[in-house]
Amino acid sequence: MENPSKETLDKWHKDPNNWKFGGIYYNKEDQRIFPPKRTKWMGWTVNFANTKSVLVFIIVLVVLCVTLYFSEVTN
C-alpha cells in the first residue's frame, strides 16, 4: 500500500463524515496511528477505525494506569 498524498490526507481531515460526535476521528482508509486532531495545532488523536491505532491507545492507557496504581501503592 502506498502512502496517500498530502491532498488526500487534507481531504480526509476536512471531511466531516470522518469525525464522529465532532471530535472522534474514524476513517477506515487512513492507516496513520496518530493523525492530527481536528484543530491541528492541538496535537494528535487516535483513528478509532484503525485497529493498530486503538491497540496503541489501549497499551498507553494500561501503562499509565499501572504506573499510577504502583505510584499510589508505594506512597
C-alpha positions in Angstrom: 0.0 0.0 0.0 1.4 3.4 -1.0 1.3 6.4 1.2 -1.6 8.8 0.5 -0.8 12.2 -1.0 -1.0 15.4 1.1 -4.1 16.3 -0.8 -5.8 13.0 0.1 -4.7 13.5 3.8 -6.2 17.0 3.8 -9.4 15.8 2.1 -9.8 13.1 4.8 -9.1 15.6 7.6 -11.6 18.1 6.3 -14.4 15.6 5.6 -17.0 15.9 8.4 -18.0 12.3 7.9 -14.6 11.2 9.3 -15.3 13.0 12.6 -17.9 11.4 14.9 -19.5 13.5 17.6 -17.4 16.4 16.4 -14.1 15.2 17.7 -13.6 11.4 17.3 -11.6 10.5 14.2 -12.9 7.4 12.4 -11.6 6.8 8.9 -11.0 3.2 7.7 -8.8 4.4 4.7 -6.4 6.3 6.9 -3.6 3.9 8.2 -1.8 6.5 10.4 -1.7 5.6 14.0 -1.9 9.2 15.3 -3.5 11.6 12.8 -3.7 15.3 13.7 -6.7 16.5 15.8 -9.4 18.4 14.1 -7.7 21.6 15.2 -4.2 20.6 14.0 -2.2 22.8 16.3 -3.7 20.9 19.3 -1.7 17.7 18.6 -2.7 14.3 17.6 -5.7 11.9 18.1 -6.5 8.2 17.7 -8.1 6.9 14.5 -10.7 4.6 16.0 -11.2 2.9 12.7 -7.6 1.7 12.7 -7.0 -1.4 14.8 -3.3 -0.6 15.3 -4.2 2.9 16.5 -6.7 1.6 19.0 -4.3 -1.0 20.2 -1.5 1.6 20.8 -4.1 3.8 22.6 -5.1 0.9 24.9 -1.4 0.0 25.6 -0.6 3.6 26.6 -3.7 3.8 28.8 -2.9 0.5 30.6 0.8 1.6 31.1 -0.5 4.9 32.5 -3.0 3.2 34.9 -0.4 0.6 36.1 2.1 3.4 36.7 -0.4 5.5 38.7 -1.5 2.4 40.7 2.0 1.5 41.7 2.9 5.1 42.5 -0.1 5.2 44.9 0.8 1.8 46.4 4.4 2.8 47.2 3.3 6.1 48.9 
